[in-house]
Amino acid sequence: MSIANVIVDVPSQNTNRPFDYRVPKKFEGIVQPGVRVIIPFGPRKIMGYVVSLAEKTDFTKVKNIIDVLDVTPVLTHELLHLGKWLSQQTLSFYISCLQVMLPQVMKAKYRKELWKLSEEKLNSELENVFGGRAVIDYEEFEQAGISYHILRKHIDEGEVDVHYEVKSRETKKVTPMVEPKMDEIGLEEVLVDLSSKAKKQRAIVEFFMDHQEPMPKKHLLETLSTTSASLKPLVKQGIIREFKQEVFRDPYENREFKRTQPFELTEEQALAIQPILKTIEEKQHDVFLLHGVTGSGKTEVYLQSIQRVIDDGKEAVMLVPEIALTPQMVERFKGRFGSNVAVLHSALSAGEKYDEWRKIQRKEVQVVVGARSAIFAPFTKIGLIIIDEEHETSYKQEDRTRYHARDVAIERAKNHQCPVVLGSATPALESYARAVKGNYQLLTLSKRMNDAVMPEVELIDMREELHDGNRSMFSRILIEKIEDRLTKGEQVVLFLNRRGYSTFVMCRDCGHVQECPHCDIALTYHKNQNRLKCHYCSHEESMPTQCPECESKTIRYFGTGTQKVEEALQQLVPEARVLRMDVDTTRRKGAHERLLTKFGNKEADILLGTQMIAKGLDFGNVTLVGVLAADAMLNLPDFRASEKTFQLLTQVSGRAGRHEKPGEVIVQTYTPDHYSIDLASQYEYEQFFAEEMKIRKAFNYPPYYFLTLITVSHPNQLKVQEVTRKIVQFMQQKLSNQSYILGPTPSALTRINNRYRYQCMVKYKKEPEQRKLIERILHYYEDEMKQENGLQIIVDFQPYQLM
C-alpha cells in the first residue's frame, strides 16, 4: 500500500501540515512528490500538492486520491524543501509558499484532454478510446477503465500527452498543422487518380510532393490561395494528416536580436570576475557583493560569468528589479545567449508567463532573466544566481508570503553549492555591512567603462530661487541648460518621484483637503480624467467645483505631479518634444517599450518620468539629467528615507553621459546640506555608509538590530487598539530585556479601505523564541481571523514598508 502525504489547498493554522491519502492502484508510479492531486477534504473536492510518499500510515481510515493533475511533477524536490523552509522563515502557510512558486495559470480550474501525438498504433484498448480522433476528453479515458500504467508508458514514449484546458483562461496555444501521410511516390499515384477538375486538391498534393515536412495549415492555405474545403477530402481519404501542435507564445518573436560577442574585460572587471569563476569551478557556495559605480560594466561581468556556467552544462538565474526589466536589458541577454534565455516579468500575459515557465521546466533554456518571482525557476542544476540592483525594495514581497528574494537566492545557492552575486552602485546598508565584516566577499568596480567620467552634479537651493521671485518648479539654471541641450540636439531626462497632476486638492478659504472616504489619505488629482483618485483602495470621484465644507469656489491644486510638470515644461520650452513615463502612461501592454524606443530613436527631446526611468536606461545622447524634488522621500516616516534618497539620486545621475558625450546633473532641493543629498552629489558611497551607520547605531536600527513589524487591522478601531495592546503586553513578558518593543501605535496610514490599522515593532539582536511566540499569538486569534471581515494580523520579519 502506498500513502501520499499531501498539503491541502486550505490556508489555515489547523491545516498547515501534510494529510495522508491512499494512492489507488491505477495511480501508482504516477503519484510522485511535486505533482498536484485532487482529494476529498470534508465534503469538498480540493487540490493539494504531494510532498512525500510513505509505505504506511498511523491512521485507520484513509481516503483515496481522486485524480492526478500532473503526469510530471511541477515542483522539484528542492522546491518542496524550499517551500517548507520559507514557511518557517516567514510564518506563512506551507500551501501559500508552494503556490508562490508556480505561474498564475496553474491555480485556475481545469479540463483535461489527451492528445495523440504520433501515428504509431497505441495499446489496442487505448486506440479504441481515441477512435481515430487526435484529441479526446480525459474523462473518456477514465470511464474506459484502462490501466494508468499503459497511459504512462505512451506518455513516456512521447506518443500521447496530457493537456490542461484552463476554464478561466487559455494556457497552451496550439496551431493546426498538416503533413503528408505518404512519401513522394505514394503522392504521385494519388495525383494520377485525382480528377483533373479537382484543381485545388491537385495543387495541395503537388505541393506536398516537394515539401514532406509538417507545416501550419493556415500557411498552406494562404500559400496555395485555397480553403479548408479542398483539404477535407484529402484528410478523409488518409492522404493528408491534420493534427494540432503546441506553439510557445514568445513575447519577443517578432524581434531580431543581433548576436553580440563578449567584450574584452577591463583590468578592474577581470579582477572582479576572477573569484566568481573560481567558486563556479570549485562548485562552492559563497556570496559576493559587486559594488560598481553606474556604467562600470557590471552587466558584462554577469554575462561572462553566466557563459562559464552554461559551458559547464549548468543553469543561471538573473534577477533584475521589475522596473529595470527594460527592453534594453532583455536585448543584452537575448543578444548574448539567443533562445537559451527565458524572460519572466509582469508585462507578459498569463499565457506567455506560463510558456516561459514551461521552457524552464522542460530544460529548453539554461538562463532565466526575471523579476522577483523568477527566483523560484524550476531549474535542477543551478550554477549561479545574480541579483542586480540588490538594494531595490521590490525584491521584497509585500503580501501573503513576505519573502525577500535575496534570502531565497542564498538558500537555493546553498542547496546547489554555487555562488550568489549581489550587484549595485549603492548597496543596501545591510549588505555592505556584511561585506565589510567579511560575511560576503566584496568586489569593487570604481571606474566607468571607456574611462568615461561620472557626470558633474550641481545642487540648486530652491529656497534661494523663491527669494529671487522664481515661483516655478524649474530653477532658472535648469531651464537654461535644457534650452542649451535642445539647440545642440542632445537629450534630457527629468525625474520626479510622483505621479498624477498634483498631490492634493485644498480649499484656499477654509483649508479643507479632499480625503478618501475609506482611507486616511488625501485624494490625488488626475487631470486627464479630471478626477480625484485614492492610490490605496482605488476609490475615485469627480473633481468638485466648490468646497464641500464652505462652498467656496477657490479650490486649488498643491504639490507637483508628472502631469503638471509636463504642462509647465510645454509653457517654458514650447519647442521641446516631451515624453511622459509613469504608471498612468505605461498601463497598456508594451507601452513601456514603445516610449523608450521612441526616445532611443530621438523622436523626443525630454523624457520625464517617475522611478521607472531611474534604472537600467542607457542612451548615449542623454547629456543632462534634472531631479525636480530631491527631498520628496526624505520626509517620509521611514528610517531608510535617507538611504533611499541617496540610492535614487545616484541611480538617476548615472543615466547621464554614459557614452562619448560628457553628462551633467542638476538636483533641485530645499535641503542641499542634508548629508544624503550632499554625498550623493559627490558619489561618496563609503562616506554616506559611515554617516548613516552612526545614526542607525544611535537609534538601534538595522543592521545593528533586527526588526519585526506586527500590523493589526479590523473595521472597529477599539478592537484593533485592544488586540495590539494585548500582543505588546504578551511580548514584553516573554522576550528578553535586551529587546525593545515599540507601540501600540496607529500606522502612518491609520485607515485603509475602512479598516483601522495599528502596529507594534520589536527591535532585537537575538530572540530565538520569537517565532514560536508569534505563532502562539496567531493560534490564539485564529477564530477571529477566520470570520468574514475579521481580524487581520500581519507579521513582517524584514519590514521595508513601515506605513
RAZI-V890963 format. One record per backbone hydrogen bond with DSSP energy under -1.0 kcal/mol. CO is the residue of the C=O (numbers start at 1). NH is the residue of the N-H. Records with the same first field share a line. If there is no record, write none. Layout:
CO->NH ; NH
This chain:
2->23
3->54
4->21
5->51 ; 52
6->19
7->49
8->10
10->12
15->17
19->6
21->4
22->65
24->27
25->28
27->30 ; 31
32->35
34->74 ; 75
35->50
36->69
37->48
38->66 ; 67
39->46
41->44
44->41
46->39
47->9
48->37
49->7
50->34
52->5
54->3
63->22
67->38
76->80
77->81
78->82
79->83
80->84
81->85
82->86
83->87
84->88
85->89
86->90
87->91
93->97
94->98
95->99
96->100
99->102
103->106
104->107
105->108
109->167
111->165
112->138
113->163
114->136
115->161
123->127
124->128
125->129
126->130
127->131
130->133
134->116
136->114
137->140
138->142
139->143
140->144
142->145
147->151
148->152
149->153
150->154
151->155
152->156
153->157
154->159 ; 160
155->158
159->117 ; 118
161->115
163->113
165->111
173->247
175->245
176->217
177->243
178->215
179->241
183->187
184->188
185->189
186->190
187->191
188->192
189->193
190->194
197->199
198->202
199->203
200->204
201->205
202->206
203->207
204->208
205->209
207->211
215->178
216->220
217->221
218->222
219->223
220->224
221->226
228->232
231->235
232->236
233->237
234->239 ; 240
235->238
239->181
241->179
243->177
245->175
250->253
252->255
266->270
267->271
268->272
269->273
270->274
273->277
274->278
275->279
276->280
277->281
278->282
279->284
286->420
287->441
288->422
289->443
290->424
291->445
293->296
295->449
297->301
298->302
299->303
300->304
301->305
302->306
303->307
304->308
305->309
306->310
307->311
308->312
309->314
310->313
315->383 ; 384
316->368
317->386
318->370
319->388
321->324
322->325
324->326
326->330
327->331
328->332
329->333
330->334
331->335
332->336
333->337
334->338
335->260
337->340
340->366 ; 367
342->369
344->371
345->348
349->353
350->354
351->355
352->356
353->357
354->358
355->359
356->360
357->361
358->362
359->364
360->363
366->316
367->342
368->318
369->344
370->320
371->374
372->375
373->376
374->377
377->379
381->315
384->317
385->421
386->319
387->423
389->392
392->395
393->396
395->405
400->402
401->403
403->397
404->408
405->409
406->410
407->411
408->412
409->413
410->414
411->415
412->416
413->418
419->385
420->288
421->387
422->290
423->390
424->292
428->432
429->433
430->434
431->435
432->436
433->437
434->439 ; 440
441->289
443->291
445->293
448->451
449->452
456->665
458->667
460->669
461->465
462->466
463->467
464->468
465->470
466->469
475->479
476->480
477->481
478->482
479->483
480->484
481->485
482->486
483->487
484->488
485->490
491->623 ; 624
492->607
493->626
494->609
495->628
500->563
501->561
502->525
504->558
505->514
506->556
507->511
512->507
514->523
518->754
519->521
521->516
524->533
525->501 ; 502
526->531
530->543
531->526
532->541
533->524
534->538
539->534
541->532
547->551
552->547
553->555
554->508
556->506
558->503 ; 504
561->565
562->566
563->567
564->568
565->569
566->570
567->571
568->572
569->573
573->576
577->605 ; 606
579->608
581->610
582->586
588->591
590->594
591->595
592->596
593->597
594->598
595->599
596->600
597->601
598->603
599->602
605->492
606->579
607->494
608->581
609->496
610->613
611->614
619->622
621->491
622->657
623->664
624->493
625->666
626->495
627->668
629->632
633->636
636->638
638->641
640->644
641->645
642->646
643->647
644->648
645->649
646->650
647->651
648->652
649->653
650->654
652->655
653->656
663->456
664->625
665->458
666->627
667->460
668->630
669->462
671->674
674->678
675->679
676->680
677->681
679->684
680->683
683->685
684->688
685->689
686->690
687->691
688->692
689->693
690->694
691->695
692->696
693->697
694->698
695->699
696->701
697->700
701->704
706->764
708->762
709->796
710->760
711->794
712->758
713->792
714->756
716->720
717->721
718->722
719->723
720->724
721->725
722->726
723->727
724->728
725->729
726->730
727->731
728->732
729->733
730->734
731->735
736->739
740->763
742->761
745->759
750->757
751->520
752->755
755->752
756->714
757->747
758->712
759->745
760->710
761->742
762->708
763->740
764->706
767->770
769->773
770->774
771->775
772->776
773->777
774->778
775->779
776->780
777->781
779->782
781->785
782->786
784->791
787->790
792->713
794->711
796->709
803->749
